[in-house]
Amino acid sequence: MKQVHEIIIKPIISEQSLKEAQNGRYTFVVDRKASKDEIKKAIEKMFKVSVVKIMTNIIKGTRTKLTKKRKTVSDISYKKARVNVKKGESIDIFDEHIENK
């Protein structure tokens, strides 16, 4: 089994994710091969919260052409997980950013 820090790569801090964080839904970039069960266990272990629901999707990278050098560059695709936690619980990383706004 993978370690917690191998499954959860980083939190996504954006305007949209901070709005959702106020309602108890948090967004993370996770390992592409991680299952929902692995993500749930990793988040519960790392942040000590109860996960109610997990939604995952794979964001595909885009292709860009550089015409002068005749090369194509592609952005890296990644897997995103949106996690709902039990009412009354929160994840501290997102709370710090909400307070700073």
CYANA upper distance limits for C-alpha pairs under 8 A (distance plus 0.5 A):
  2 LYS  CA      6 GLU  CA      6.73
  2 LYS  CA      7 ILE  CA      7.29
  3 GLN  CA      7 ILE  CA      7.19
  4 VAL  CA      8 ILE  CA      6.84
  4 VAL  CA     42 ALA  CA      5.55
  4 VAL  CA     43 ILE  CA      8.30
  4 VAL  CA     45 LYS  CA      8.23
  4 VAL  CA     46 MET  CA      7.53
  5 HIS  CA      9 ILE  CA      6.90
  6 GLU  CA     31 ASP  CA      7.46
  7 ILE  CA     30 VAL  CA      6.02
  7 ILE  CA     31 ASP  CA      5.54
  7 ILE  CA     34 ALA  CA      6.88
  7 ILE  CA     38 GLU  CA      8.04
  7 ILE  CA     39 ILE  CA      7.12
  7 ILE  CA     42 ALA  CA      7.50
  8 ILE  CA     28 PHE  CA      7.40
  8 ILE  CA     29 VAL  CA      6.90
  8 ILE  CA     30 VAL  CA      5.12
  8 ILE  CA     31 ASP  CA      7.04
  8 ILE  CA     39 ILE  CA      7.74
  8 ILE  CA     42 ALA  CA      7.71
  8 ILE  CA     43 ILE  CA      8.14
  9 ILE  CA     28 PHE  CA      7.84
  9 ILE  CA     29 VAL  CA      6.00
  9 ILE  CA     30 VAL  CA      5.68
  9 ILE  CA     31 ASP  CA      7.24
 10 LYS  CA     28 PHE  CA      6.26
 10 LYS  CA     29 VAL  CA      5.84
 10 LYS  CA     30 VAL  CA      7.67
 11 PRO  CA     27 THR  CA      6.51
 11 PRO  CA     28 PHE  CA      4.65
 11 PRO  CA     29 VAL  CA      6.52
 12 ILE  CA     17 SER  CA      7.33
 12 ILE  CA     27 THR  CA      6.04
 12 ILE  CA     28 PHE  CA      5.75
 12 ILE  CA     29 VAL  CA      7.12
 13 ILE  CA     17 SER  CA      6.54
 13 ILE  CA     18 LEU  CA      7.09
 13 ILE  CA     27 THR  CA      8.35
 13 ILE  CA     94 PHE  CA      7.94
 14 SER  CA     18 LEU  CA      6.56
 15 GLU  CA     19 LYS  CA      6.78
 16 GLN  CA     20 GLU  CA      6.88
 17 SER  CA     21 ALA  CA      6.49
 17 SER  CA     25 ARG  CA      8.35
 17 SER  CA     26 TYR  CA      7.09
 17 SER  CA     27 THR  CA      6.69
 18 LEU  CA     22 GLN  CA      7.09
 18 LEU  CA     26 TYR  CA      8.46
 18 LEU  CA     94 PHE  CA      7.26
 18 LEU  CA     97 HIS  CA      8.12
 18 LEU  CA     98 ILE  CA      7.01
 19 LYS  CA     23 ASN  CA      7.80
 20 GLU  CA     24 GLY  CA      7.09
 20 GLU  CA     25 ARG  CA      5.71
 20 GLU  CA     26 TYR  CA      7.18
 21 ALA  CA     25 ARG  CA      5.37
 21 ALA  CA     26 TYR  CA      5.75
 21 ALA  CA     94 PHE  CA      7.17
 21 ALA  CA     95 ASP  CA      8.39
 24 GLY  CA     84 ASN  CA      6.19
 24 GLY  CA     85 VAL  CA      6.23
 24 GLY  CA     86 LYS  CA      7.99
 24 GLY  CA     87 LYS  CA      7.51
 24 GLY  CA     89 GLU  CA      8.07
 24 GLY  CA     90 SER  CA      7.09
 25 ARG  CA     82 ARG  CA      6.90
 25 ARG  CA     83 VAL  CA      5.84
 25 ARG  CA     84 ASN  CA      4.92
 25 ARG  CA     85 VAL  CA      7.10
 26 TYR  CA     82 ARG  CA      6.01
 26 TYR  CA     83 VAL  CA      5.65
 26 TYR  CA     84 ASN  CA      7.02
 26 TYR  CA     91 ILE  CA      8.44
 26 TYR  CA     94 PHE  CA      8.31
 27 THR  CA     80 LYS  CA      7.51
 27 THR  CA     81 ALA  CA      6.21
 27 THR  CA     82 ARG  CA      4.92
 27 THR  CA     83 VAL  CA      6.82
 28 PHE  CA     80 LYS  CA      6.27
 28 PHE  CA     81 ALA  CA      5.80
 28 PHE  CA     82 ARG  CA      7.00
 29 VAL  CA     78 TYR  CA      7.48
 29 VAL  CA     79 LYS  CA      6.38
 29 VAL  CA     80 LYS  CA      5.20
 29 VAL  CA     81 ALA  CA      6.84
 30 VAL  CA     34 ALA  CA      7.67
 30 VAL  CA     39 ILE  CA      8.18
 30 VAL  CA     78 TYR  CA      8.03
 30 VAL  CA     79 LYS  CA      6.09
 30 VAL  CA     80 LYS  CA      6.44
 30 VAL  CA     81 ALA  CA      7.09
 31 ASP  CA     78 TYR  CA      8.17
 31 ASP  CA     79 LYS  CA      6.97
 32 ARG  CA     58 ILE  CA      8.21
 32 ARG  CA     78 TYR  CA      6.95
 32 ARG  CA     79 LYS  CA      5.73
 34 ALA  CA     38 GLU  CA      6.55
 34 ALA  CA     39 ILE  CA      7.02
 35 SER  CA     39 ILE  CA      6.78
 36 LYS  CA     40 LYS  CA      6.55
 36 LYS  CA     54 ILE  CA      7.17
 36 LYS  CA     56 THR  CA      8.16
 37 ASP  CA     41 LYS  CA      6.72
 38 GLU  CA     42 ALA  CA      6.57
 39 ILE  CA     43 ILE  CA      6.64
 40 LYS  CA     44 GLU  CA      6.63
 40 LYS  CA     51 VAL  CA      6.83
 40 LYS  CA     54 ILE  CA      7.84
 41 LYS  CA     45 LYS  CA      6.53
 42 ALA  CA     46 MET  CA      6.46
 43 ILE  CA     47 PHE  CA      6.28
 43 ILE  CA     48 LYS  CA      7.89
 43 ILE  CA     49 VAL  CA      7.92
 43 ILE  CA     51 VAL  CA      8.18
 44 GLU  CA     48 LYS  CA      5.45
 44 GLU  CA     49 VAL  CA      5.59
 44 GLU  CA     50 SER  CA      6.45
 44 GLU  CA     51 VAL  CA      7.09
 45 LYS  CA     49 VAL  CA      8.25
 47 PHE  CA     91 ILE  CA      6.90
 49 VAL  CA     85 VAL  CA      7.20
 49 VAL  CA     86 LYS  CA      7.93
 49 VAL  CA     89 GLU  CA      6.90
 49 VAL  CA     90 SER  CA      7.69
 49 VAL  CA     91 ILE  CA      8.07
 50 SER  CA     85 VAL  CA      6.10
 50 SER  CA     86 LYS  CA      6.10
 50 SER  CA     89 GLU  CA      8.22
 51 VAL  CA     83 VAL  CA      7.31
 51 VAL  CA     84 ASN  CA      6.45
 51 VAL  CA     85 VAL  CA      4.94
 51 VAL  CA     86 LYS  CA      6.74
 52 VAL  CA     83 VAL  CA      8.10
 52 VAL  CA     84 ASN  CA      6.00
 52 VAL  CA     85 VAL  CA      5.76
 52 VAL  CA     86 LYS  CA      6.47
 53 LYS  CA     83 VAL  CA      6.38
 53 LYS  CA     84 ASN  CA      5.56
 53 LYS  CA     85 VAL  CA      7.65
 54 ILE  CA     81 ALA  CA      7.18
 54 ILE  CA     82 ARG  CA      6.30
 54 ILE  CA     83 VAL  CA      5.14
 54 ILE  CA     84 ASN  CA      6.89
 55 MET  CA     81 ALA  CA      6.15
 55 MET  CA     82 ARG  CA      5.63
 55 MET  CA     83 VAL  CA      6.98
 56 THR  CA     79 LYS  CA      7.51
 56 THR  CA     80 LYS  CA      6.10
 56 THR  CA     81 ALA  CA      4.85
 56 THR  CA     82 ARG  CA      6.77
 57 ASN  CA     79 LYS  CA      6.29
 57 ASN  CA     80 LYS  CA      5.96
 57 ASN  CA     81 ALA  CA      7.15
 58 ILE  CA     77 SER  CA      7.70
 58 ILE  CA     78 TYR  CA      6.27
 58 ILE  CA     79 LYS  CA      4.78
 58 ILE  CA     80 LYS  CA      6.60
 59 ILE  CA     77 SER  CA      6.00
 59 ILE  CA     78 TYR  CA      5.88
 59 ILE  CA     79 LYS  CA      6.49
 59 ILE  CA     80 LYS  CA      7.57
 60 LYS  CA     76 ILE  CA      7.93
 60 LYS  CA     77 SER  CA      5.01
 60 LYS  CA     78 TYR  CA      7.28
 61 GLY  CA     74 SER  CA      6.76
 61 GLY  CA     75 ASP  CA      5.11
 61 GLY  CA     76 ILE  CA      5.47
 61 GLY  CA     77 SER  CA      4.74
 61 GLY  CA     78 TYR  CA      8.21
 62 THR  CA     74 SER  CA      5.98
 62 THR  CA     75 ASP  CA      5.85
 62 THR  CA     76 ILE  CA      8.26
 63 ARG  CA     72 THR  CA      7.19
 63 ARG  CA     73 VAL  CA      6.31
 63 ARG  CA     74 SER  CA      4.83
 63 ARG  CA     75 ASP  CA      7.10
 64 THR  CA     72 THR  CA      6.12
 64 THR  CA     73 VAL  CA      5.76
 64 THR  CA     74 SER  CA      6.59
 65 LYS  CA     70 ARG  CA      7.73
 65 LYS  CA     71 LYS  CA      6.62
 65 LYS  CA     72 THR  CA      4.99
 65 LYS  CA     73 VAL  CA      6.86
 66 LEU  CA     70 ARG  CA      6.16
 66 LEU  CA     71 LYS  CA      5.81
 66 LEU  CA     72 THR  CA      6.40
 66 LEU  CA     73 VAL  CA      7.92
 67 THR  CA     71 LYS  CA      7.35
 85 VAL  CA     89 GLU  CA      7.04
 85 VAL  CA     90 SER  CA      7.69
 90 SER  CA     95 ASP  CA      8.03
 91 ILE  CA     95 ASP  CA      7.14
 92 ASP  CA     96 GLU  CA      6.85
 93 ILE  CA     97 HIS  CA      7.55
 94 PHE  CA     98 ILE  CA      6.84
 95 ASP  CA     99 GLU  CA      6.76
 96 GLU  CA    100 ASN  CA      6.95
 97 HIS  CA    101 LYS  CA      7.16
